Amino acid sequence: MKFQRVLLGLIAASVMAMGGAQAAKVKIGVVLPYSGGAAQFGEQIDRGMNLFIQQHKGAFGGHEIELIKRDSKRPGGDIAKNAVQELITREKVDLLTGFVFSPNAMASAPLINQGKVPMVIMNAGTAWIPSLSPYIARVSFTMWHAGYPLGGYAMNKLGCKTAAIGYTNYPPGKDSRNAFTTGFEKAGGKVLEAIPMGGPRQVPDFTPFFQRVKNAKPDCFYIFVPAGNHAVAVVKTYANLGMKGAGIKLIGPGDITQDTKLQDMPKEAEGMITVHHYSADYKTPVNMAFVKAWKAAYGADTTPDFMGVAGYDGMAAIAHAITAQGGSVSAEGTMKALSGWSYDSPRGKITIDPETRDIIQDSNVHKIVSKGGRMMVEVIDTIPQVKDPCKANGIGKCK
Ligand code: PHB
């Protein structure tokens, strides 16, 4: 991997910002997939982090930050855990961030407890992860921000009385299945079957799973896959099997209609309903400025997606925590600084919930539309300022 160590001299603004106090150097360990099939996620988050840093040189209170990057490669947990061990013991990082895949954050939790190093999660969405350590805060989402409200929406607004579920068989997939099932059954819906569809590492052939669902004839087919190439394959299989024509509505969290993948999807994507907290197509001034800056930095043919915005907002959270602690970062100090922290993000208002250390944000209902030959997200409904429903309702491991 190139650029493993990135020193960002932010001293220039320091003297004025700190009123003469000593500038500190803060070491931030970044654990992301930088190679293999998931490298596209690492790149999104990396770009989001870098865009924030470029735009907000003064936001770090004049302290110098050093990003020490490590490649977590796979979702398995082992490589990320080794990287975290090395970052804590050898590099003596003050703070850890990144973490696309839930198992990687989970496997690292005991180490951050022992080392008392705070972790700001930029993706990994399994709801109960923060309960593994008091030093975890999350700026992304939980699987329940989308799955649970979509359960109610499918029944009440989409008229789906029955549903089938397909999910990638690892912790966030099971969590997403539980979130949708809870919301859907609470609204009176009936889940006909829930099908595990392989692991996160490789895109499976979805055909046999989808054929089973087609035969069961549910009104809605709810799917969680970990975005990326999985999502494109999902919509292609749905199209190839003629499931749209058979009257089965394809729904899920916004991971299956990721901004960066929308243009690779067949026309059958049109009409899909997903729930999520971000799309590059949001027409707010903050988001339009963010997308414009992104394209200027990385190319007109690039777009941020929910991972990019998490990298951006995560760095905003880290900048706030560093500044609030005067550059002397501790686990307790970071959690205190992030508790109740609010930010005007490109996705809308976000707050770190002081009770759960998880994010509070709008869950938006997205409809995929085709305009001028481009697949786009249209926001058709909003559930404002959602606290993780798994913890709010004390369900399962969230008790
Ligand atoms: C996760 O592993 O928690 C995860 C990965 C990719 C997603 C969502 C969740 O799109």
Boltz pocket constraint, residues with backbone or C-beta under 6 A from the ligand:
constraints:
  - pocket:
      binder: B
      contacts: [[A, 100], [A, 101], [A, 102], [A, 103], [A, 123], [A, 124], [A, 125], [A, 126], [A, 172], [A, 225], [A, 226], [A, 227], [A, 255]]
      max_distance: 6.0
